[in-house]
């Protein structure tokens, strides 16, 4: 493409040179015809010498008719006419044998300042030469032999300038194609990821619902046994199993509904003044039996100062419950949980620390993503939909708070909540 443009530029330069040269040749022919009128008529008494007549009939040179500025304007108009408006050029009009005999001689009439400097560089500059002699003129006649030469310095830059819109268009459309390709690939990867998440969610949900349903079915079948029917203690035992599994299913359904509300940004908060320490204490009381069963060691360290925040009691309680439940799910033998509250200025910090299995840096970056679940190797005893921490993050954001996680594999995990407190005067009111 560049070679074609260079060839096109060369043709345009030839056309410019031809146009100007023909105009100058036409002028010279007109001047030559006028000089013929100076011949003395037949029968005139006095006849000048032959040498004087030749000098008298010799047509004027180009430099005698046109000034340097007029010649430059003529060339510029020709360049504009041929579509080379911004092209720089150097020119020279040689007299006598001119450029064909001694290219750097002083036999020139008009010359631009840098013509000879541009003429030396034949690699980067483009040159044309045109003799200012008509086809019917004898070389030995009275008409002087003159030559027009035009040079375009650094013609490759001229070609690039002419192609700039084409290059810009190519770059622009290339960027569009690359962007479209990136968006397409990114969309495909996201669709693949969403498909995997959907399949994992369906599998987890099926497992979470199938287990309590199977347990309820077995409990019902057991209660139909004649030995159980008349045994009030066993009947109460199996009834308790049914109630507990039913409660578990309701909790799972509530979790899914909460996720749907968060997706639609319909999380409704009933804000009221709450003592953060009291909420945490109630949650830990609810987990007391479960923690005693696994022989967990729990340490509570509450700030004794002001701890009232404007929060939704249900969602804030669920928030703390999910974090404690997470610590239990990913625990090892001899679980240790330490909960500490500390007031710092206008905010209350809640630190929940455990000595569980911990998590990697990659998991820490994605732990609050919806449906994401940390890999536990060959362990499959951790149940859930991967919605707990996503829900926690949404509730914290809804309360204008912040949450961060610190963890190391094999060393445990620490969640740090930052919840804004309300002014004491407002809380009293």
C-alpha positions as CSV (number, residue, x, y, z in Angstrom):
1,X,0.0,0.0,0.0
2,X,2.8,2.4,0.9
3,X,4.6,1.6,-2.4
4,X,1.5,2.3,-4.3
5,X,1.2,5.7,-2.6
6,X,4.8,6.5,-3.3
7,X,4.3,5.7,-7.0
8,X,1.2,7.8,-7.0
9,X,3.1,10.7,-5.4
10,X,5.8,10.4,-8.1
11,X,3.2,10.5,-10.9
12,X,1.7,13.6,-9.3
13,X,5.1,15.3,-9.1
14,X,5.6,14.5,-12.8
15,X,2.2,16.0,-13.6
16,X,3.0,19.2,-11.6
17,X,6.4,19.5,-13.4
18,X,4.7,19.0,-16.8
19,X,2.0,21.5,-16.1
20,X,4.4,24.3,-15.1
21,X,6.9,23.4,-17.8
22,X,4.2,23.6,-20.5
23,X,3.1,27.0,-19.2
24,X,6.7,28.2,-19.4
25,X,7.3,26.7,-22.8
26,X,4.1,28.5,-24.1
27,X,5.4,31.8,-22.7
28,X,8.8,31.2,-24.4
29,X,7.1,30.4,-27.8
30,X,5.1,33.6,-27.5
31,X,8.2,35.6,-26.7
32,X,10.0,33.9,-29.6
33,X,7.3,34.8,-32.1
34,X,7.4,38.4,-31.0
35,X,11.1,38.6,-31.5
36,X,10.7,37.6,-35.2
37,X,8.9,41.0,-35.7
38,X,12.2,42.7,-34.9
39,X,13.7,41.5,-38.2
40,X,14.5,44.4,-40.5
41,X,12.1,44.6,-43.6
42,X,13.4,44.0,-47.1
43,X,14.8,47.0,-48.9
44,X,15.8,48.8,-45.7
45,X,18.9,50.8,-46.3
46,X,20.9,50.1,-43.1
47,X,21.4,46.5,-42.0
48,X,22.8,45.8,-38.5
49,X,25.4,43.1,-38.0
50,X,24.4,39.4,-37.8
51,X,25.6,39.1,-34.2
52,X,23.6,42.1,-33.1
53,X,20.5,40.7,-34.8
54,X,20.9,37.4,-33.0
55,X,21.2,39.1,-29.7
56,X,18.2,41.2,-30.5
57,X,16.0,38.3,-31.5
58,X,17.0,36.1,-28.6
59,X,13.9,35.5,-26.4
60,X,14.2,36.6,-22.7
61,X,15.0,34.0,-20.1
62,X,12.5,32.7,-17.5
63,X,14.2,34.7,-14.8
64,X,13.8,37.9,-16.8
65,X,10.0,37.4,-16.9
66,X,9.2,35.8,-13.6
67,X,10.6,36.7,-10.1
68,X,11.4,34.0,-7.5
69,X,8.1,34.7,-5.7
70,X,6.0,34.5,-8.9
71,X,7.7,31.2,-9.8
72,X,7.0,29.8,-6.3
73,X,3.3,30.8,-6.5
74,X,3.0,29.2,-9.9
75,X,4.4,26.0,-8.6
76,X,2.3,26.1,-5.4
77,X,-0.9,26.5,-7.5
78,X,0.2,23.5,-9.5
79,X,0.8,21.4,-6.4
80,X,-2.6,22.3,-5.0
81,X,-4.3,21.5,-8.3
82,X,-2.7,18.0,-8.2
83,X,-3.7,17.3,-4.6
84,X,-0.4,18.1,-3.0
85,X,-1.4,21.1,-0.9
86,X,0.8,20.5,2.1
87,X,3.8,19.1,0.2
88,X,7.1,21.1,0.6
89,X,9.2,21.5,-2.5
90,X,12.5,22.9,-3.8
91,X,13.0,24.0,-7.5
92,X,15.6,25.3,-9.9
93,X,15.6,26.6,-13.5
94,X,18.9,25.9,-15.2
95,X,20.2,27.8,-18.2
96,X,22.3,26.5,-21.1
97,X,22.9,22.8,-20.9
98,X,22.0,23.1,-17.2
99,X,21.3,20.0,-15.2
100,X,22.2,17.6,-17.9
101,X,25.8,18.8,-18.1
102,X,26.9,20.0,-14.7
103,X,24.3,19.4,-12.0
104,X,25.9,21.5,-9.3
105,X,27.2,24.2,-11.6
106,X,26.3,27.9,-11.3
107,X,24.3,27.8,-14.6
108,X,20.9,28.4,-13.0
109,X,18.6,31.4,-13.2
110,X,16.1,30.8,-10.3
111,X,16.8,28.6,-7.4
112,X,15.1,27.9,-4.0
113,X,17.4,28.1,-0.9
114,X,17.8,24.4,-0.2
115,X,17.6,23.0,-3.7
116,X,21.1,21.7,-4.1
117,X,21.1,20.3,-0.6
118,X,17.9,18.4,-1.4
119,X,19.2,17.3,-4.8
120,X,22.1,15.5,-3.2
121,X,19.9,13.1,-1.2
122,X,18.4,10.8,-3.8
123,X,17.3,8.2,-1.3
124,X,14.9,10.3,0.7
125,X,14.0,12.9,-1.8
126,X,12.0,12.7,-5.0
127,X,13.1,14.6,-8.1
128,X,11.8,15.4,-11.6
129,X,13.5,17.2,-14.5
130,X,11.7,18.7,-17.5
131,X,13.5,20.6,-20.4
132,X,11.8,23.9,-21.3
133,X,12.0,23.3,-25.0
134,X,9.2,22.8,-27.4
135,X,9.3,19.8,-29.8
136,X,9.5,22.1,-32.8
137,X,12.4,24.2,-31.6
138,X,15.9,23.6,-32.9
139,X,18.4,23.3,-30.1
140,X,20.9,25.5,-32.0
141,X,18.2,28.2,-32.7
142,X,17.8,31.5,-30.9
143,X,15.7,29.9,-28.1
144,X,17.9,29.4,-24.9
145,X,18.0,25.8,-23.6
146,X,16.5,25.9,-20.1
147,X,15.5,23.1,-17.7
148,X,13.0,23.0,-14.8
149,X,13.8,20.7,-11.9
150,X,11.6,20.1,-8.8
151,X,12.5,18.1,-5.7
152,X,10.2,17.0,-2.9
153,X,12.3,16.6,0.3
154,X,11.5,13.6,2.5
155,X,8.8,12.3,0.3
156,X,8.0,9.4,2.6
157,X,6.7,11.8,5.2
158,X,4.4,13.3,2.5
159,X,3.1,9.8,1.8
160,X,2.5,9.1,5.4
161,X,0.6,12.4,5.8
162,X,-1.6,11.6,2.8
163,X,-2.3,8.2,4.4
164,X,-2.9,9.5,8.0
165,X,-6.7,9.2,7.8
166,X,-6.4,5.7,6.2
167,X,-3.9,4.7,9.0
168,X,-6.2,6.2,11.6
169,X,-9.1,4.3,10.2
170,X,-7.2,1.1,10.2
171,X,-6.0,1.6,13.8
172,X,-9.5,2.6,14.9
173,X,-11.2,-0.4,13.3
174,X,-8.5,-2.7,14.5
175,X,-9.1,-1.5,18.1
176,X,-12.9,-2.0,17.5
177,X,-12.2,-5.6,16.4
178,X,-9.9,-6.3,19.3
179,X,-12.4,-4.7,21.7
180,X,-15.2,-6.8,20.2
181,X,-13.1,-9.9,20.5
182,X,-12.2,-9.1,24.1
183,X,-15.9,-8.5,25.0
184,X,-16.9,-11.7,23.3
185,X,-14.3,-13.8,25.0
186,X,-15.0,-12.2,28.3
187,X,-18.7,-12.7,27.9
188,X,-18.2,-16.4,27.0
189,X,-15.9,-16.9,30.1
190,X,-18.5,-15.2,32.3
191,X,-21.3,-17.3,30.8
192,X,-19.2,-20.4,31.5
193,X,-18.5,-19.3,35.0
194,X,-22.2,-18.5,35.6
195,X,-23.1,-21.9,34.2
196,X,-20.7,-23.6,36.6
197,X,-22.0,-21.6,39.5
198,X,-25.6,-22.5,38.5
199,X,-24.7,-26.2,38.4
200,X,-22.9,-26.0,41.7
201,X,-25.8,-24.2,43.3
202,X,-28.4,-26.7,42.0
203,X,-26.3,-29.6,43.2
204,X,-25.8,-28.0,46.6
205,X,-29.5,-27.1,46.9
206,X,-30.5,-30.6,45.9
207,X,-28.2,-32.1,48.5
208,X,-29.3,-29.7,51.2
209,X,-33.0,-30.4,50.6
210,X,-32.6,-34.1,49.9
211,X,-30.9,-34.9,53.2
212,X,-33.6,-33.4,55.6
213,X,-36.4,-34.9,53.4
214,X,-34.8,-38.3,53.6
215,X,-34.4,-37.9,57.4
216,X,-38.0,-36.8,57.8
217,X,-39.2,-39.8,55.7
218,X,-37.2,-42.2,57.9
219,X,-38.6,-40.6,61.0
220,X,-42.2,-40.9,59.8
221,X,-41.7,-44.5,58.9
222,X,-40.2,-45.2,62.3
223,X,-43.1,-43.5,64.0
224,X,-45.5,-45.8,62.2
225,X,-43.9,-48.8,63.9
226,X,-46.1,-50.3,66.6
227,X,-43.3,-50.3,69.1
228,X,-42.8,-46.6,68.6
229,X,-46.5,-45.6,68.6
230,X,-47.0,-46.8,72.2
231,X,-43.6,-45.5,73.3
232,X,-44.1,-41.8,74.1
233,X,-40.3,-41.2,74.6
234,X,-39.4,-42.5,71.2
235,X,-42.3,-40.7,69.6
236,X,-41.1,-37.5,71.1
237,X,-37.6,-38.2,69.9
238,X,-38.6,-38.8,66.2
239,X,-41.0,-35.8,66.4
240,X,-38.0,-33.7,67.5
241,X,-36.0,-34.9,64.5
242,X,-38.8,-34.0,62.1
243,X,-39.1,-30.5,63.7
244,X,-35.4,-29.9,63.6
245,X,-35.1,-31.0,59.9
246,X,-38.1,-28.9,59.0
247,X,-36.4,-25.9,60.7
248,X,-33.2,-26.6,58.8
249,X,-35.1,-26.6,55.5
250,X,-36.9,-23.3,56.4
251,X,-33.5,-21.8,57.1
252,X,-32.2,-22.8,53.7
253,X,-35.3,-21.4,51.9
254,X,-34.9,-18.2,53.9
255,X,-31.3,-17.9,52.8
256,X,-32.2,-18.3,49.1
257,X,-35.0,-15.7,49.5
258,X,-32.6,-13.3,51.1
259,X,-30.2,-13.7,48.3
260,X,-33.0,-13.0,45.8
261,X,-34.0,-9.8,47.7
262,X,-30.3,-8.6,47.7
263,X,-30.2,-9.3,43.9
264,X,-33.2,-7.1,43.4
265,X,-31.8,-4.5,45.9
266,X,-35.0,-4.9,48.0
267,X,-33.3,-5.5,51.3
268,X,-35.6,-3.7,53.7
269,X,-34.0,-2.6,56.9
270,X,-35.9,-1.7,60.1
271,X,-33.3,0.5,61.7
272,X,-33.4,0.9,65.5
273,X,-30.9,1.5,68.3
274,X,-29.2,-1.8,69.2
275,X,-26.5,-2.7,71.7
276,X,-23.9,-4.6,69.7
277,X,-22.6,-6.4,72.7
278,X,-26.1,-7.7,73.6
279,X,-26.7,-8.9,70.0
280,X,-23.4,-10.9,70.0
281,X,-24.2,-12.3,73.4
282,X,-27.6,-13.6,72.3
283,X,-26.1,-15.2,69.2
284,X,-23.5,-17.0,71.2
285,X,-26.2,-18.2,73.6
286,X,-28.0,-19.8,70.6
287,X,-24.8,-21.6,69.6
288,X,-24.0,-22.7,73.2
289,X,-25.2,-26.3,72.8
290,X,-23.6,-26.7,69.4
291,X,-20.3,-25.4,70.7
292,X,-20.4,-27.5,73.8
293,X,-21.0,-30.6,71.7
294,X,-17.7,-30.1,69.8
295,X,-15.9,-28.9,73.0
296,X,-15.1,-25.5,71.6
297,X,-13.3,-22.9,73.6
298,X,-15.0,-19.5,73.3
299,X,-13.6,-16.2,74.6
300,X,-15.7,-13.0,74.7
301,X,-14.1,-9.6,75.3
302,X,-16.7,-6.8,75.2
303,X,-15.9,-3.1,75.3
304,X,-17.7,-1.8,78.4
305,X,-18.3,1.6,76.9
306,X,-20.9,3.0,74.6
307,X,-22.0,0.4,72.0
308,X,-25.3,1.5,70.4
309,X,-25.6,1.4,66.6
310,X,-28.6,2.1,64.4
311,X,-29.2,-1.4,62.8
312,X,-31.7,-3.9,61.8
313,X,-32.0,-6.4,64.6
314,X,-32.9,-9.4,62.4
315,X,-30.3,-8.8,59.7
316,X,-27.5,-7.8,62.1
317,X,-28.2,-11.0,64.2
318,X,-28.1,-13.1,61.0
319,X,-24.8,-11.4,60.1
320,X,-23.1,-12.4,63.4
321,X,-24.7,-15.9,63.2
322,X,-23.3,-16.5,59.7
323,X,-19.8,-15.6,60.8
324,X,-20.0,-17.9,63.9
325,X,-21.5,-20.7,61.8
326,X,-18.7,-20.2,59.3
327,X,-16.1,-20.6,62.0
328,X,-17.7,-23.9,63.1
329,X,-18.1,-25.3,59.6
330,X,-14.4,-24.8,58.8
331,X,-13.1,-25.7,62.2
332,X,-10.6,-28.4,63.2
333,X,-10.2,-30.3,66.5
334,X,-10.2,-28.1,69.6
335,X,-11.9,-25.2,68.0
336,X,-11.1,-21.8,69.6
337,X,-13.3,-18.7,68.9
338,X,-12.4,-15.3,70.2
339,X,-14.8,-12.4,69.9
340,X,-13.7,-8.9,70.8
341,X,-15.5,-5.5,70.5
342,X,-13.6,-2.2,70.6
343,X,-14.8,1.3,70.2
344,X,-12.7,3.7,68.2
345,X,-14.1,7.1,67.8
346,X,-17.5,7.0,66.0
347,X,-17.2,3.3,65.1
348,X,-17.4,0.0,66.8
349,X,-15.0,-2.8,65.7
350,X,-16.1,-6.4,66.1
351,X,-13.3,-8.9,65.7
352,X,-14.2,-12.6,65.3
353,X,-11.2,-14.9,65.3
354,X,-10.9,-18.7,65.0
355,X,-8.2,-21.3,64.6
356,X,-9.8,-23.1,61.7
357,X,-8.4,-24.4,58.5
358,X,-7.8,-20.8,57.1
359,X,-7.9,-19.8,53.5
360,X,-5.6,-18.8,50.7
361,X,-5.1,-15.4,49.2
362,X,-7.2,-16.2,46.2
363,X,-10.1,-17.4,48.4
364,X,-9.8,-14.2,50.5
365,X,-10.2,-12.1,47.4
366,X,-13.4,-14.0,46.3
367,X,-14.9,-15.0,49.7
368,X,-17.7,-12.4,49.5
369,X,-18.7,-13.4,45.9
370,X,-22.1,-14.9,45.6
371,X,-22.2,-18.8,45.4
372,X,-18.4,-18.9,45.8
373,X,-17.2,-21.7,48.2
374,X,-13.7,-22.3,49.3
375,X,-12.2,-25.6,48.2
376,X,-11.6,-28.0,51.1
377,X,-9.7,-30.7,49.3
378,X,-11.2,-34.1,49.8
379,X,-13.4,-32.9,52.6
380,X,-17.1,-32.8,51.7
381,X,-18.6,-32.3,55.1
382,X,-19.1,-28.5,54.7
383,X,-22.6,-27.7,53.6
384,X,-24.2,-24.6,52.2
385,X,-24.9,-22.6,49.0
386,X,-22.0,-20.2,49.2
387,X,-24.5,-17.4,50.0
388,X,-23.6,-16.8,53.7
389,X,-20.7,-14.4,53.3
390,X,-22.2,-12.7,50.3
391,X,-25.2,-11.9,52.5
392,X,-22.9,-10.7,55.3
393,X,-21.2,-8.3,52.9
394,X,-24.5,-6.9,51.7
395,X,-25.8,-6.4,55.2
396,X,-22.6,-4.6,56.3
397,X,-22.8,-2.4,53.2
398,X,-26.5,-1.6,53.9
399,X,-25.4,-0.5,57.4
400,X,-22.7,1.8,55.9
401,X,-20.1,-0.4,57.5
402,X,-17.0,-2.3,56.4
403,X,-15.7,-5.8,56.7
404,X,-12.3,-7.3,55.9
405,X,-10.8,-10.7,56.4
406,X,-7.3,-11.9,57.5
407,X,-6.4,-15.5,57.1
408,X,-3.6,-18.0,56.6
409,X,-3.9,-21.6,55.6
410,X,-3.7,-23.8,58.7
411,X,-3.7,-20.8,61.1
412,X,-7.3,-19.7,61.2
413,X,-9.3,-16.8,60.0
414,X,-10.2,-13.4,61.5
415,X,-13.2,-11.2,60.3
416,X,-13.1,-7.6,61.4
417,X,-16.4,-5.6,61.2
418,X,-16.6,-1.8,61.4
419,X,-20.0,-0.5,62.3
420,X,-20.8,3.2,62.8
421,X,-22.3,4.1,66.1
422,X,-25.1,6.7,66.6
423,X,-24.6,9.8,68.7
424,X,-25.4,9.3,72.3
425,X,-27.9,12.1,72.3
426,X,-29.8,10.6,69.4
427,X,-29.8,7.2,71.0
428,X,-31.2,8.6,74.3
429,X,-34.0,10.4,72.4
